Amino acid sequence: MSKTVRPAIRFNTPDVWGIENYPYCQAAVEPAGHRVHVAGQVAWTVERELVGPDDPTAQTEKTIDNIETILSAMGGSIHDVISVTMYYVRDEDLAAIRDVRGRRFGLEHGPASTGVKVAGLVRPELLVEMSAIAVIPEARFKL
């Protein structure tokens, strides 16, 4: 007998500001499962080589790839992400970062999100960093 897995509830109300065409929700209600906190990820390969020097699109892609790889190793997917905190360095990179996020997380079911502009990240060549919270259903969770 298989268990029914309830997905996260993504919630938006018209009574609070919102962002159209952005992978974002105002609140996310966790489903049952294992809550996973993914540490801040950047555009590094396994060898700590930078992907996409001075390229916010490539860096955002690799950053999300790293989050997805971590979740996949535990039985999860990018669709299990319910919350993201994004740190970025340059205002002019926001459109590129948003485009990648929209494509990767999906516009309809984006996670609850916070964006923080920072003076810099751990290395000066890094343009974006993301940490995430995901909930992986019990039926898929593995270590």
N, C-alpha and C positions, 0 to 999 in steps of 0.2 A: 504494500500500500504506500503510495507516494504522498508526501506532504504537499499541501498547497502553499506556494511561496507568494507572500504578499509583497509587491514591489514598494519602493519608497513612494511616499506621497509628495508630489511637488506642488507647492501652494503659492498662489499669487492673488492679491486682492487689488481691485481698482482703487481702493481707498488710500493706497500708499504708492509713491513713485515707483515706476518700473522702467525697464530698458527693453525696447522692442528690438527684434532681430539680434539677440544676444543670448548665448547659452547660460541662462540665469533664472533662478527662481528666488522669491523673497524668503521662503522657508522650505525646509524639507523635513518630513517626519520619517524617522528611521523604521525600516521593517525589522522583523525578527531576523537574527543572524549574528555574525561576528563583526563587531566594529573594528575597523583597521585604520590606524592613523599612519599615513604615509609621510615620512620626513620630507623636507624641502628637496625637490629635485631640480636639476639644472641640465643644460645641454652637453653633458659629458658622456663619452663612450665608457665601456668597461675599463679601458686603459687611461681614463681621465683626459682624453683628447677632446677639445672643444669642437662641437658640430656647429657650423654656420657662424664663423667670426663676423661680427657686425651685421648679422642677418636675423632680425627678430622672428621671421617666419620659420626658418630652419631651427632656430633655438627653441621656439615654442613647440614645434613638432617633436623634437628630441626629448624635451622635458616631459611632454605628455606620453611619449613612447616609454620613458623610464617608469612613470607612474603605472602605465598599463602592464609593463613587464613584471613589476612587483606584484600587482594584483593578480595577474594571470598565474604566477607561481603559487598562489594560495587558492586558486580555483575561482577567482573573481574576474571581473572585466571592467572596462572603463565606464560601463553603464551602472555599475554599483556605486560610483562616486556620488555622494550626497552633498559634499561641501568642499570648496576649494578656496585657499588663500593664495593670491597671486601677488608677487612682488615684481615691479618693473622699474627700470631706470630712466627711460626716456619717453616723454609724452608722444613723440612722433611715431613710436612703435606700437601704440595702442590699437590702431586699426588692423595691423598685421596680426597682432596677438589675438584680437577678437575674431578675426576671420578663421584662424586655426582652431580656436576654442569652439566656435560655432560648428565647424565641420566635424571635429572630433567628439564633442559631447552631445551634439544635436541641439538645435534651437528649441525644440519643444520640451525637452526634459533636462535642461542644464541644471547643474548643481547650485545650491545656495553658494553665493560667491562674495568674496571680499577682495578688492584690489588695493594695493598699497604702493604708492610711488616712494622709492628709496633713493638715497644719494649714491648707493653702490651696493654690490653684492660681494660675496667672498673673494672673487677675482674680478679685476676691472673689465675684462672682456665679456663677462656674463651680462646679459640684458634682461633676463626673466628667470624667475624661480617660482615653483608652485609646490605647496603642500596640499594634501588631500585627506579627507575622511571618507571611507567607503564602508558599506555594510554588505558582507558577502553572506548569502543565505547558507544556512547549515548544510543543506543538501549538496552544495558545491564546495564548501570550505575544506581545504587540505593544507597541511604543512609538510 
